[in-house]
Amino acid sequence: VTILRAKGANSAAATGSAGRWKEQLIGGRPGVVMAPILVVGDHVLGACSAAVIDEKTGVLTQVIATGGTADFCRRIAEEVQK
């Protein structure tokens, strides 16, 4: 798991096809979550990512996890923002 936090950043980068990305609330804030390539049972192929900007503090939080589900990355991003 990689957690990146940057004050004043306005963009995050992670590679994934458009179908893997969804806008979601992350800790009550608008964000984006990328699903891994494939999830079959307990087997995960690819990486997940979640990114959200706290507009009050100007801090961008991005989580990237190889072998993690989209929900896994979203939940970590929520916890990091607390």
All heavy atoms as a GROMACS GRO file, in nm:
protein
  582
    1VAL      N    1   0.085  -0.117   0.000
    1VAL     CA    2   0.000   0.000   0.000
    1VAL      C    3   0.090   0.124   0.000
    1VAL      O    4   0.182   0.134   0.080
    1VAL     CB    5  -0.093   0.004   0.123
    1VAL    CG1    6  -0.172   0.133   0.129
    1VAL    CG2    7  -0.186  -0.115   0.124
    2THR      N    8   0.058   0.218  -0.090
    2THR     CA    9   0.127   0.346  -0.095
    2THR      C   10   0.026   0.455  -0.065
    2THR      O   11  -0.081   0.458  -0.125
    2THR     CB   12   0.189   0.370  -0.234
    2THR    OG1   13   0.280   0.263  -0.263
    2THR    CG2   14   0.263   0.502  -0.239
    3ILE      N   15   0.061   0.543   0.029
    3ILE     CA   16  -0.026   0.656   0.063
    3ILE      C   17   0.052   0.784   0.034
    3ILE      O   18   0.161   0.804   0.086
    3ILE     CB   19  -0.068   0.651   0.210
    3ILE    CG1   20  -0.147   0.522   0.238
    3ILE    CG2   21  -0.151   0.774   0.246
    3ILE    CD1   22  -0.174   0.496   0.385
    4LEU      N   23  -0.006   0.867  -0.051
    4LEU     CA   24   0.055   0.995  -0.087
    4LEU      C   25  -0.036   1.107  -0.036
    4LEU      O   26  -0.157   1.102  -0.055
    4LEU     CB   27   0.069   1.006  -0.238
    4LEU     CG   28   0.142   0.891  -0.308
    4LEU    CD1   29   0.123   0.899  -0.457
    4LEU    CD2   30   0.288   0.895  -0.272
    5ARG      N   31   0.023   1.207   0.028
    5ARG     CA   32  -0.053   1.323   0.072
    5ARG      C   33   0.025   1.447   0.034
    5ARG      O   34   0.145   1.454   0.060
    5ARG     CB   35  -0.077   1.320   0.223
    5ARG     CG   36  -0.156   1.195   0.262
    5ARG     CD   37  -0.212   1.203   0.399
    5ARG     NE   38  -0.334   1.282   0.392
    5ARG     CZ   39  -0.388   1.343   0.495
    5ARG    NH1   40  -0.333   1.337   0.613
    5ARG    NH2   41  -0.499   1.411   0.482
    6ALA      N   42  -0.041   1.542  -0.029
    6ALA     CA   43   0.027   1.663  -0.074
    6ALA      C   44  -0.064   1.784  -0.056
    6ALA      O   45  -0.178   1.784  -0.103
    6ALA     CB   46   0.068   1.649  -0.219
    7LYS      N   47  -0.012   1.886   0.009
    7LYS     CA   48  -0.088   2.010   0.026
    7LYS      C   49  -0.069   2.095  -0.099
    7LYS      O   50   0.042   2.112  -0.147
    7LYS     CB   51  -0.040   2.086   0.148
    7LYS     CG   52  -0.125   2.207   0.179
    7LYS     CD   53  -0.091   2.263   0.314
    7LYS     CE   54  -0.175   2.383   0.345
    7LYS     NZ   55  -0.304   2.352   0.400
    8GLY      N   56  -0.180   2.144  -0.154
    8GLY     CA   57  -0.175   2.230  -0.271
    8GLY      C   58  -0.176   2.155  -0.403
    8GLY      O   59  -0.186   2.217  -0.507
    9ALA      N   60  -0.167   2.022  -0.400
    9ALA     CA   61  -0.175   1.945  -0.524
    9ALA      C   62  -0.319   1.943  -0.572
    9ALA      O   63  -0.412   1.939  -0.493
    9ALA     CB   64  -0.125   1.802  -0.501
   10ASN      N   65  -0.339   1.947  -0.703
   10ASN     CA   66  -0.476   1.945  -0.755
   10ASN      C   67  -0.500   1.830  -0.850
   10ASN      O   68  -0.602   1.827  -0.918
   10ASN     CB   69  -0.512   2.079  -0.821
   10ASN     CG   70  -0.420   2.111  -0.938
   10ASN    OD1   71  -0.334   2.032  -0.972
   10ASN    ND2   72  -0.438   2.227  -0.997
   11SER      N   73  -0.406   1.736  -0.857
   11SER     CA   74  -0.428   1.620  -0.942
   11SER      C   75  -0.351   1.500  -0.889
   11SER      O   76  -0.251   1.516  -0.819
   11SER     CB   77  -0.386   1.650  -1.087
   11SER     OG   78  -0.247   1.674  -1.093
   12ALA      N   79  -0.401   1.382  -0.923
   12ALA     CA   80  -0.336   1.256  -0.886
   12ALA      C   81  -0.325   1.173  -1.013
   12ALA      O   82  -0.404   1.192  -1.107
   12ALA     CB   83  -0.419   1.182  -0.781
   13ALA      N   84  -0.230   1.082  -1.017
   13ALA     CA   85  -0.212   1.000  -1.136
   13ALA      C   86  -0.210   0.852  -1.100
   13ALA      O   87  -0.145   0.812  -1.006
   13ALA     CB   88  -0.082   1.037  -1.206
   14ALA      N   89  -0.285   0.776  -1.175
   14ALA     CA   90  -0.284   0.630  -1.168
   14ALA      C   91  -0.334   0.580  -1.303
   14ALA      O   92  -0.424   0.640  -1.362
   14ALA     CB   93  -0.372   0.579  -1.055
   15THR      N   94  -0.275   0.474  -1.351
   15THR     CA   95  -0.312   0.424  -1.484
   15THR      C   96  -0.423   0.322  -1.475
   15THR      O   97  -0.414   0.229  -1.397
   15THR     CB   98  -0.192   0.355  -1.549
   15THR    OG1   99  -0.073   0.394  -1.488
   15THR    CG2  100  -0.180   0.388  -1.692
   16GLY      N  101  -0.525   0.341  -1.555
   16GLY     CA  102  -0.635   0.246  -1.561
   16GLY      C  103  -0.735   0.289  -1.665
   16GLY      O  104  -0.755   0.408  -1.688
   17SER      N  105  -0.798   0.192  -1.728
   17SER     CA  106  -0.897   0.224  -1.832
   17SER      C  107  -1.017   0.295  -1.771
   17SER      O  108  -1.044   0.284  -1.651
   17SER     CB  109  -0.942   0.096  -1.903
   17SER     OG  110  -1.003   0.009  -1.810
   18ALA      N  111  -1.088   0.368  -1.854
   18ALA     CA  112  -1.201   0.451  -1.808
   18ALA      C  113  -1.305   0.370  -1.733
   18ALA      O  114  -1.365   0.417  -1.636
   18ALA     CB  115  -1.264   0.524  -1.926
   19GLY      N  116  -1.328   0.246  -1.773
   19GLY     CA  117  -1.428   0.162  -1.709
   19GLY      C  118  -1.395   0.121  -1.567
   19GLY      O  119  -1.481   0.075  -1.492
   20ARG      N  120  -1.270   0.138  -1.527
   20ARG     CA  121  -1.228   0.101  -1.391
   20ARG      C  122  -1.246   0.215  -1.292
   20ARG      O  123  -1.236   0.195  -1.172
   20ARG     CB  124  -1.082   0.056  -1.393
   20ARG     CG  125  -1.062  -0.075  -1.468
   20ARG     CD  126  -0.916  -0.110  -1.486
   20ARG     NE  127  -0.844  -0.116  -1.360
   20ARG     CZ  128  -0.711  -0.109  -1.351
   20ARG    NH1  129  -0.638  -0.094  -1.460
   20ARG    NH2  130  -0.651  -0.114  -1.234
   21TRP      N  131  -1.271   0.338  -1.339
   21TRP     CA  132  -1.283   0.456  -1.253
   21TRP      C  133  -1.428   0.488  -1.222
   21TRP      O  134  -1.514   0.480  -1.308
   21TRP     CB  135  -1.221   0.577  -1.322
   21TRP     CG  136  -1.072   0.570  -1.330
   21TRP    CD1  137  -0.997   0.523  -1.434
   21TRP    CD2  138  -0.980   0.610  -1.230
   21TRP    NE1  139  -0.864   0.532  -1.406
   21TRP    CE2  140  -0.850   0.585  -1.279
   21TRP    CE3  141  -0.993   0.664  -1.102
   21TRP    CZ2  142  -0.735   0.613  -1.206
   21TRP    CZ3  143  -0.879   0.692  -1.029
   21TRP    CH2  144  -0.752   0.666  -1.081
   22LYS      N  145  -1.454   0.528  -1.097
   22LYS     CA  146  -1.588   0.573  -1.057
   22LYS      C  147  -1.574   0.690  -0.961
   22LYS      O  148  -1.486   0.690  -0.875
   22LYS     CB  149  -1.665   0.462  -0.986
   22LYS     CG  150  -1.708   0.351  -1.076
   22LYS     CD  151  -1.797   0.254  -1.003
   22LYS     CE  152  -1.836   0.143  -1.098
   22LYS     NZ  153  -1.911   0.039  -1.034
   23GLU      N  154  -1.662   0.788  -0.977
   23GLU     CA  155  -1.668   0.895  -0.878
   23GLU      C  156  -1.745   0.842  -0.758
   23GLU      O  157  -1.848   0.777  -0.774
   23GLU     CB  158  -1.739   1.016  -0.937
   23GLU     CG  159  -1.660   1.085  -1.046
   23GLU     CD  160  -1.729   1.210  -1.098
   23GLU    OE1  161  -1.813   1.266  -1.026
   23GLU    OE2  162  -1.697   1.250  -1.210
   24GLN      N  163  -1.692   0.865  -0.639
   24GLN     CA  164  -1.755   0.818  -0.515
   24GLN      C  165  -1.727   0.917  -0.404
   24GLN      O  166  -1.628   0.991  -0.409
   24GLN     CB  167  -1.697   0.683  -0.472
   24GLN     CG  168  -1.737   0.567  -0.556
   24GLN     CD  169  -1.687   0.435  -0.495
   24GLN    OE1  170  -1.624   0.433  -0.391
   24GLN    NE2  171  -1.718   0.326  -0.562
   25LEU      N  172  -1.810   0.914  -0.302
   25LEU     CA  173  -1.780   0.991  -0.182
   25LEU      C  174  -1.676   0.912  -0.102
   25LEU      O  175  -1.690   0.791  -0.083
   25LEU     CB  176  -1.905   1.012  -0.097
   25LEU     CG  177  -2.007   1.110  -0.153
   25LEU    CD1  178  -2.126   1.119  -0.059
   25LEU    CD2  179  -1.946   1.248  -0.175
   26ILE      N  180  -1.574   0.983  -0.058
   26ILE     CA  181  -1.469   0.923   0.024
   26ILE      C  182  -1.463   1.005   0.152
   26ILE      O  183  -1.423   1.121   0.149
   26ILE     CB  184  -1.333   0.923  -0.049
   26ILE    CG1  185  -1.344   0.843  -0.180
   26ILE    CG2  186  -1.223   0.868   0.040
   26ILE    CD1  187  -1.218   0.849  -0.267
   27GLY      N  188  -1.510   0.947   0.260
   27GLY     CA  189  -1.515   1.023   0.386
   27GLY      C  190  -1.605   1.144   0.377
   27GLY      O  191  -1.578   1.246   0.438
   28GLY      N  192  -1.711   1.136   0.296
   28GLY     CA  193  -1.805   1.246   0.280
   28GLY      C  194  -1.762   1.351   0.179
   28GLY      O  195  -1.831   1.450   0.159
   29ARG      N  196  -1.647   1.331   0.116
   29ARG     CA  197  -1.596   1.426   0.017
   29ARG      C  198  -1.598   1.362  -0.122
   29ARG      O  199  -1.574   1.243  -0.135
   29ARG     CB  200  -1.453   1.467   0.051
   29ARG     CG  201  -1.442   1.538   0.182
   29ARG     CD  202  -1.294   1.571   0.211
   29ARG     NE  203  -1.282   1.640   0.338
   29ARG     CZ  204  -1.258   1.578   0.453
   29ARG    NH1  205  -1.243   1.448   0.458
   29ARG    NH2  206  -1.249   1.648   0.564
   30PRO      N  207  -1.620   1.441  -0.227
   30PRO     CA  208  -1.615   1.386  -0.362
   30PRO      C  209  -1.474   1.336  -0.394
   30PRO      O  210  -1.376   1.402  -0.362
   30PRO     CB  211  -1.651   1.504  -0.453
   30PRO     CG  212  -1.704   1.610  -0.364
   30PRO     CD  213  -1.653   1.584  -0.227
   31GLY      N  214  -1.467   1.219  -0.454
   31GLY     CA  215  -1.338   1.162  -0.491
   31GLY      C  216  -1.354   1.064  -0.606
   31GLY      O  217  -1.462   1.052  -0.664
   32VAL      N  218  -1.245   0.997  -0.639
   32VAL     CA  219  -1.247   0.896  -0.744
   32VAL      C  220  -1.182   0.768  -0.691
   32VAL      O  221  -1.090   0.773  -0.610
   32VAL     CB  222  -1.174   0.941  -0.873
   32VAL    CG1  223  -1.251   1.053  -0.940
   32VAL    CG2  224  -1.032   0.982  -0.845
   33VAL      N  225  -1.233   0.655  -0.740
   33VAL     CA  226  -1.181   0.525  -0.701
   33VAL      C  227  -1.162   0.443  -0.827
   33VAL      O  228  -1.247   0.442  -0.916
   33VAL     CB  229  -1.279   0.453  -0.605
   33VAL    CG1  230  -1.228   0.314  -0.569
   33VAL    CG2  231  -1.302   0.535  -0.479
   34MET      N  232  -1.046   0.376  -0.836
   34MET     CA  233  -1.017   0.288  -0.949
   34MET      C  234  -1.014   0.144  -0.900
   34MET      O  235  -0.945   0.112  -0.803
   34MET     CB  236  -0.882   0.323  -1.012
   34MET     CG  237  -0.849   0.236  -1.133
   34MET     SD  238  -0.683   0.265  -1.199
   34MET     CE  239  -0.583   0.179  -1.078
   35ALA      N  240  -1.089   0.059  -0.967
   35ALA     CA  241  -1.093  -0.083  -0.934
   35ALA      C  242  -0.974  -0.156  -0.999
   35ALA      O  243  -0.920  -0.108  -1.099
   35ALA     CB  244  -1.224  -0.144  -0.984
   36PRO      N  245  -0.935  -0.271  -0.943
   36PRO     CA  246  -0.831  -0.350  -1.009
   36PRO      C  247  -0.884  -0.406  -1.141
   36PRO      O  248  -1.003  -0.394  -1.172
   36PRO     CB  249  -0.801  -0.460  -0.908
   36PRO     CG  250  -0.927  -0.472  -0.829
   36PRO     CD  251  -0.986  -0.335  -0.824
   37ILE      N  252  -0.799  -0.469  -1.217
   37ILE     CA  253  -0.838  -0.523  -1.347
   37ILE      C  254  -0.945  -0.631  -1.332
   37ILE      O  255  -1.044  -0.633  -1.404
   37ILE     CB  256  -0.715  -0.578  -1.422
   37ILE    CG1  257  -0.617  -0.465  -1.452
   37ILE    CG2  258  -0.755  -0.650  -1.550
   37ILE    CD1  259  -0.480  -0.510  -1.497
   38LEU      N  260  -0.926  -0.720  -1.235
   38LEU     CA  261  -1.018  -0.833  -1.219
   38LEU      C  262  -1.019  -0.880  -1.075
   38LEU      O  263  -0.914  -0.887  -1.010
   38LEU     CB  264  -0.972  -0.949  -1.309
   38LEU     CG  265  -1.054  -1.078  -1.309
   38LEU    CD1  266  -1.192  -1.054  -1.368
   38LEU    CD2  267  -0.981  -1.186  -1.387
   39VAL      N  268  -1.139  -0.910  -1.023
   39VAL     CA  269  -1.154  -0.970  -0.890
   39VAL      C  270  -1.241  -1.093  -0.907
   39VAL      O  271  -1.354  -1.085  -0.953
   39VAL     CB  272  -1.220  -0.873  -0.790
   39VAL    CG1  273  -1.239  -0.941  -0.655
   39VAL    CG2  274  -1.140  -0.746  -0.774
   40VAL      N  275  -1.185  -1.210  -0.870
   40VAL     CA  276  -1.259  -1.336  -0.874
   40VAL      C  277  -1.240  -1.403  -0.738
   40VAL      O  278  -1.131  -1.450  -0.706
   40VAL     CB  279  -1.209  -1.429  -0.987
   40VAL    CG1  280  -1.286  -1.560  -0.985
   40VAL    CG2  281  -1.220  -1.362  -1.122
   41GLY      N  282  -1.346  -1.400  -0.658
   41GLY     CA  283  -1.335  -1.455  -0.523
   41GLY      C  284  -1.232  -1.378  -0.443
   41GLY      O  285  -1.238  -1.256  -0.433
   42ASP      N  286  -1.133  -1.448  -0.390
   42ASP     CA  287  -1.026  -1.386  -0.312
   42ASP      C  288  -0.906  -1.347  -0.398
   42ASP      O  289  -0.806  -1.300  -0.345
   42ASP     CB  290  -0.979  -1.480  -0.201
   42ASP     CG  291  -1.084  -1.501  -0.094
   42ASP    OD1  292  -1.173  -1.414  -0.082
   42ASP    OD2  293  -1.078  -1.603  -0.024
   43HIS      N  294  -0.916  -1.366  -0.528
   43HIS     CA  295  -0.803  -1.338  -0.617
   43HIS      C  296  -0.822  -1.202  -0.684
   43HIS      O  297  -0.926  -1.174  -0.742
   43HIS     CB  298  -0.792  -1.448  -0.724
   43HIS     CG  299  -0.775  -1.584  -0.666
   43HIS    ND1  300  -0.658  -1.627  -0.609
   43HIS    CD2  301  -0.863  -1.686  -0.652
   43HIS    CE1  302  -0.672  -1.749  -0.565
   43HIS    NE2  303  -0.798  -1.788  -0.589
   44VAL      N  304  -0.720  -1.117  -0.673
   44VAL     CA  305  -0.726  -0.982  -0.728
   44VAL      C  306  -0.609  -0.965  -0.825
   44VAL      O  307  -0.494  -0.991  -0.791
   44VAL     CB  308  -0.716  -0.876  -0.616
   44VAL    CG1  309  -0.720  -0.736  -0.674
   44VAL    CG2  310  -0.829  -0.895  -0.515
   45LEU      N  311  -0.640  -0.922  -0.946
   45LEU     CA  312  -0.538  -0.895  -1.047
   45LEU      C  313  -0.534  -0.746  -1.074
   45LEU      O  314  -0.634  -0.685  -1.110
   45LEU     CB  315  -0.572  -0.969  -1.177
   45LEU     CG  316  -0.481  -0.944  -1.296
   45LEU    CD1  317  -0.340  -0.993  -1.267
   45LEU    CD2  318  -0.536  -1.010  -1.420
   46GLY      N  319  -0.419  -0.685  -1.051
   46GLY     CA  320  -0.404  -0.542  -1.073
   46GLY      C  321  -0.407  -0.463  -0.944
   46GLY      O  322  -0.405  -0.519  -0.834
   47ALA      N  323  -0.411  -0.332  -0.958
   47ALA     CA  324  -0.407  -0.243  -0.842
   47ALA      C  325  -0.534  -0.159  -0.834
   47ALA      O  326  -0.601  -0.137  -0.934
   47ALA     CB  327  -0.286  -0.150  -0.852
   48CYS      N  328  -0.562  -0.112  -0.713
   48CYS     CA  329  -0.671  -0.017  -0.692
   48CYS      C  330  -0.610   0.118  -0.656
   48CYS      O  331  -0.492   0.127  -0.620
   48CYS     CB  332  -0.764  -0.064  -0.581
   48CYS     SG  333  -0.689  -0.071  -0.416
   49SER      N  334  -0.691   0.221  -0.666
   49SER     CA  335  -0.647   0.354  -0.627
   49SER      C  336  -0.768   0.434  -0.581
   49SER      O  337  -0.879   0.411  -0.627
   49SER     CB  338  -0.580   0.426  -0.746
   49SER     OG  339  -0.534   0.552  -0.707
   50ALA      N  340  -0.745   0.527  -0.491
   50ALA     CA  341  -0.850   0.620  -0.446
   50ALA      C  342  -0.784   0.756  -0.425
   50ALA      O  343  -0.670   0.764  -0.376
   50ALA     CB  344  -0.914   0.572  -0.317
   51ALA      N  345  -0.853   0.861  -0.465
   51ALA     CA  346  -0.799   0.997  -0.447
   51ALA      C  347  -0.910   1.092  -0.408
   51ALA      O  348  -1.022   1.083  -0.460
   51ALA     CB  349  -0.732   1.044  -0.576
   52VAL      N  350  -0.877   1.183  -0.316
   52VAL     CA  351  -0.975   1.280  -0.267
   52VAL      C  352  -0.901   1.404  -0.220
   52VAL      O  353  -0.789   1.395  -0.169
   52VAL     CB  354  -1.061   1.219  -0.154
   52VAL    CG1  355  -0.978   1.179  -0.036
   52VAL    CG2  356  -1.173   1.312  -0.114
   53ILE      N  357  -0.961   1.522  -0.241
   53ILE     CA  358  -0.904   1.647  -0.194
   53ILE      C  359  -0.991   1.702  -0.082
   53ILE      O  360  -1.113   1.713  -0.098
   53ILE     CB  361  -0.892   1.751  -0.308
   53ILE    CG1  362  -0.793   1.704  -0.413
   53ILE    CG2  363  -0.850   1.886  -0.252
   53ILE    CD1  364  -0.781   1.796  -0.533
   54ASP      N  365  -0.928   1.735   0.030
   54ASP     CA  366  -0.998   1.802   0.138
   54ASP      C  367  -0.994   1.951   0.106
   54ASP      O  368  -0.888   2.014   0.112
   54ASP     CB  369  -0.927   1.773   0.271
   54ASP     CG  370  -0.998   1.837   0.390
   54ASP    OD1  371  -1.066   1.942   0.372
   54ASP    OD2  372  -0.983   1.784   0.500
   55GLU      N  373  -1.107   2.006   0.067
   55GLU     CA  374  -1.110   2.145   0.023
   55GLU      C  375  -1.081   2.244   0.136
   55GLU      O  376  -1.035   2.354   0.110
   55GLU     CB  377  -1.243   2.175  -0.046
   55GLU     CG  378  -1.255   2.099  -0.178
   55GLU     CD  379  -1.383   2.131  -0.253
   55GLU    OE1  380  -1.465   2.208  -0.203
   55GLU    OE2  381  -1.399   2.077  -0.364
   56LYS      N  382  -1.105   2.205   0.260
   56LYS     CA  383  -1.076   2.295   0.374
   56LYS      C  384  -0.925   2.310   0.394
   56LYS      O  385  -0.875   2.418   0.419
   56LYS     CB  386  -1.139   2.242   0.502
   56LYS     CG  387  -1.287   2.261   0.510
   56LYS     CD  388  -1.338   2.214   0.644
   56LYS     CE  389  -1.488   2.226   0.652
   56LYS     NZ  390  -1.540   2.176   0.780
   57THR      N  391  -0.852   2.198   0.385
   57THR     CA  392  -0.708   2.201   0.413
   57THR      C  393  -0.624   2.209   0.286
   57THR      O  394  -0.505   2.239   0.292
   57THR     CB  395  -0.665   2.075   0.489
   57THR    OG1  396  -0.689   1.959   0.407
   57THR    CG2  397  -0.739   2.062   0.621
   58GLY      N  398  -0.685   2.178   0.170
   58GLY     CA  399  -0.611   2.176   0.045
   58GLY      C  400  -0.519   2.056   0.030
   58GLY      O  401  -0.428   2.056  -0.052
   59VAL      N  402  -0.544   1.950   0.109
   59VAL     CA  403  -0.458   1.831   0.104
   59VAL      C  404  -0.521   1.725   0.015
   59VAL      O  405  -0.637   1.687   0.032
   59VAL     CB  406  -0.436   1.774   0.246
   59VAL    CG1  407  -0.359   1.642   0.239
   59VAL    CG2  408  -0.360   1.874   0.331
   60LEU      N  409  -0.442   1.678  -0.081
   60LEU     CA  410  -0.481   1.567  -0.170
   60LEU      C  411  -0.431   1.438  -0.107
   60LEU      O  412  -0.314   1.429  -0.068
   60LEU     CB  413  -0.419   1.584  -0.308
   60LEU     CG  414  -0.427   1.461  -0.400
   60LEU    CD1  415  -0.569   1.446  -0.453
   60LEU    CD2  416  -0.330   1.473  -0.514
   61THR      N  417  -0.519   1.341  -0.094
   61THR     CA  418  -0.482   1.209  -0.044
   61THR      C  419  -0.503   1.109  -0.156
   61THR      O  420  -0.610   1.106  -0.217
   61THR     CB  421  -0.568   1.167   0.077
   61THR    OG1  422  -0.549   1.263   0.182
   61THR    CG2  423  -0.532   1.028   0.127
   62GLN      N  424  -0.400   1.028  -0.184
   62GLN     CA  425  -0.413   0.922  -0.283
   62GLN      C  426  -0.361   0.792  -0.223
   62GLN      O  427  -0.256   0.790  -0.159
   62GLN     CB  428  -0.336   0.952  -0.411
   62GLN     CG  429  -0.355   0.842  -0.516
   62GLN     CD  430  -0.284   0.872  -0.646
   62GLN    OE1  431  -0.199   0.960  -0.654
   62GLN    NE2  432  -0.320   0.800  -0.750
   63VAL      N  433  -0.436   0.686  -0.243
   63VAL     CA  434  -0.398   0.553  -0.197
   63VAL      C  435  -0.386   0.463  -0.319
   63VAL      O  436  -0.474   0.465  -0.406
   63VAL     CB  437  -0.506   0.495  -0.100
   63VAL    CG1  438  -0.474   0.352  -0.063
   63VAL    CG2  439  -0.519   0.582   0.022
   64ILE      N  440  -0.279   0.386  -0.326
   64ILE     CA  441  -0.259   0.288  -0.434
   64ILE      C  442  -0.222   0.156  -0.367
   64ILE      O  443  -0.134   0.152  -0.282
   64ILE     CB  444  -0.147   0.331  -0.530
   64ILE    CG1  445  -0.176   0.468  -0.588
   64ILE    CG2  446  -0.128   0.227  -0.641
   64ILE    CD1  447  -0.057   0.532  -0.657
   65ALA      N  448  -0.291   0.048  -0.405
   65ALA     CA  449  -0.263  -0.082  -0.346
   65ALA      C  450  -0.264  -0.190  -0.452
   65ALA      O  451  -0.365  -0.211  -0.519
   65ALA     CB  452  -0.364  -0.114  -0.237
   66THR      N  453  -0.153  -0.258  -0.468
   66THR     CA  454  -0.146  -0.372  -0.559
   66THR      C  455  -0.219  -0.488  -0.493
   66THR      O  456  -0.196  -0.519  -0.377
   66THR     CB  457   0.001  -0.412  -0.585
   66THR    OG1  458   0.067  -0.299  -0.639
   66THR    CG2  459   0.010  -0.528  -0.682
   67GLY      N  460  -0.310  -0.549  -0.568
   67GLY     CA  461  -0.384  -0.663  -0.515
   67GLY      C  462  -0.497  -0.625  -0.423
   67GLY      O  463  -0.551  -0.709  -0.353
   68GLY      N  464  -0.537  -0.497  -0.423
   68GLY     CA  465  -0.648  -0.453  -0.338
   68GLY      C  466  -0.772  -0.424  -0.420
   68GLY      O  467  -0.764  -0.390  -0.538
   69THR      N  468  -0.887  -0.435  -0.358
   69THR     CA  469  -1.013  -0.401  -0.424
   69THR      C  470  -1.037  -0.251  -0.416
   69THR      O  471  -0.974  -0.182  -0.336
   69THR     CB  472  -1.131  -0.474  -0.360
   69THR    OG1  473  -1.144  -0.428  -0.225
   69THR    CG2  474  -1.113  -0.626  -0.362
   70ALA      N  475  -1.131  -0.202  -0.495
   70ALA     CA  476  -1.166  -0.060  -0.492
   70ALA      C  477  -1.214  -0.021  -0.352
   70ALA      O  478  -1.178   0.086  -0.301
   70ALA     CB  479  -1.272  -0.030  -0.597
   71ASP      N  480  -1.293  -0.105  -0.289
   71ASP     CA  481  -1.343  -0.076  -0.154
   71ASP      C  482  -1.228  -0.068  -0.054
   71ASP      O  483  -1.229   0.016   0.036
   71ASP     CB  484  -1.444  -0.183  -0.112
   71ASP     CG  485  -1.514  -0.146   0.017
   71ASP    OD1  486  -1.571  -0.035   0.024
   71ASP    OD2  487  -1.510  -0.228   0.111
   72PHE      N  488  -1.127  -0.153  -0.069
   72PHE     CA  489  -1.009  -0.152   0.018
   72PHE      C  490  -0.939  -0.016   0.010
   72PHE      O  491  -0.911   0.046   0.112
   72PHE     CB  492  -0.915  -0.264  -0.026
   72PHE     CG  493  -0.786  -0.272   0.051
   72PHE    CD1  494  -0.782  -0.323   0.180
   72PHE    CD2  495  -0.667  -0.230  -0.007
   72PHE    CE1  496  -0.662  -0.332   0.250
   72PHE    CE2  497  -0.548  -0.238   0.062
   72PHE     CZ  498  -0.544  -0.289   0.190
   73CYS      N  499  -0.914   0.033  -0.111
   73CYS     CA  500  -0.847   0.163  -0.128
   73CYS      C  501  -0.933   0.277  -0.075
   73CYS      O  502  -0.883   0.369  -0.010
   73CYS     CB  503  -0.812   0.186  -0.275
   73CYS     SG  504  -0.660   0.105  -0.326
   74ARG      N  505  -1.064   0.272  -0.100
   74ARG     CA  506  -1.154   0.376  -0.051
   74ARG      C  507  -1.153   0.382   0.101
   74ARG      O  508  -1.145   0.489   0.160
   74ARG     CB  509  -1.296   0.354  -0.102
   74ARG     CG  510  -1.395   0.462  -0.057
   74ARG     CD  511  -1.539   0.425  -0.086
   74ARG     NE  512  -1.577   0.294  -0.034
   74ARG     CZ  513  -1.604   0.267   0.094
   74ARG    NH1  514  -1.596   0.360   0.186
   74ARG    NH2  515  -1.638   0.144   0.131
   75ARG      N  516  -1.159   0.266   0.167
   75ARG     CA  517  -1.162   0.263   0.313
   75ARG      C  518  -1.032   0.315   0.374
   75ARG      O  519  -1.034   0.386   0.475
   75ARG     CB  520  -1.191   0.121   0.364
   75ARG     CG  521  -1.340   0.085   0.343
   75ARG     CD  522  -1.374  -0.049   0.403
   75ARG     NE  523  -1.317  -0.153   0.319
   75ARG     CZ  524  -1.261  -0.266   0.367
   75ARG    NH1  525  -1.255  -0.287   0.495
   75ARG    NH2  526  -1.213  -0.354   0.284
   76ILE      N  527  -0.919   0.284   0.311
   76ILE     CA  528  -0.791   0.336   0.362
   76ILE      C  529  -0.789   0.489   0.347
   76ILE      O  530  -0.750   0.559   0.440
   76ILE     CB  531  -0.672   0.272   0.288
   76ILE    CG1  532  -0.662   0.125   0.327
   76ILE    CG2  533  -0.542   0.346   0.322
   76ILE    CD1  534  -0.558   0.048   0.248
   77ALA      N  535  -0.832   0.539   0.232
   77ALA     CA  536  -0.835   0.686   0.210
   77ALA      C  537  -0.924   0.754   0.314
   77ALA      O  538  -0.891   0.861   0.364
   77ALA     CB  539  -0.881   0.718   0.068
   78GLU      N  540  -1.036   0.693   0.346
   78GLU     CA  541  -1.125   0.749   0.450
   78GLU      C  542  -1.055   0.756   0.584
   78GLU      O  543  -1.062   0.857   0.654
   78GLU     CB  544  -1.253   0.665   0.461
   78GLU     CG  545  -1.346   0.684   0.345
   78GLU     CD  546  -1.471   0.596   0.353
   78GLU    OE1  547  -1.474   0.499   0.432
   78GLU    OE2  548  -1.564   0.624   0.277
   79GLU      N  549  -0.985   0.650   0.622
   79GLU     CA  550  -0.918   0.646   0.753
   79GLU      C  551  -0.802   0.746   0.760
   79GLU      O  552  -0.782   0.810   0.862
   79GLU     CB  553  -0.867   0.505   0.783
   79GLU     CG  554  -0.976   0.405   0.812
   79GLU     CD  555  -1.061   0.442   0.933
   79GLU    OE1  556  -1.004   0.487   1.037
   79GLU    OE2  557  -1.184   0.430   0.927
   80VAL      N  558  -0.728   0.760   0.651
   80VAL     CA  559  -0.614   0.851   0.649
   80VAL      C  560  -0.660   0.996   0.667
   80VAL      O  561  -0.589   1.076   0.728
   80VAL     CB  562  -0.535   0.835   0.518
   80VAL    CG1  563  -0.433   0.945   0.500
   80VAL    CG2  564  -0.467   0.700   0.514
   81GLN      N  565  -0.778   1.028   0.618
   81GLN     CA  566  -0.828   1.166   0.628
   81GLN      C  567  -0.876   1.205   0.767
   81GLN      O  568  -0.892   1.323   0.796
   81GLN     CB  569  -0.946   1.186   0.531
   81GLN     CG  570  -0.906   1.183   0.387
   81GLN     CD  571  -1.028   1.206   0.304
   81GLN    OE1  572  -1.065   1.321   0.283
   81GLN    NE2  573  -1.091   1.101   0.259
   82LYS      N  574  -0.898   1.108   0.855
   82LYS     CA  575  -0.953   1.138   0.988
   82LYS      C  576  -0.853   1.213   1.074
   82LYS      O  577  -0.735   1.202   1.063
   82LYS     CB  578  -0.995   1.009   1.058
   82LYS     CG  579  -1.117   0.948   0.994
   82LYS     CD  580  -1.160   0.826   1.071
   82LYS     CE  581  -1.284   0.766   1.008
   82LYS     NZ  582  -1.328   0.647   1.077
   0.00000   0.00000   0.00000
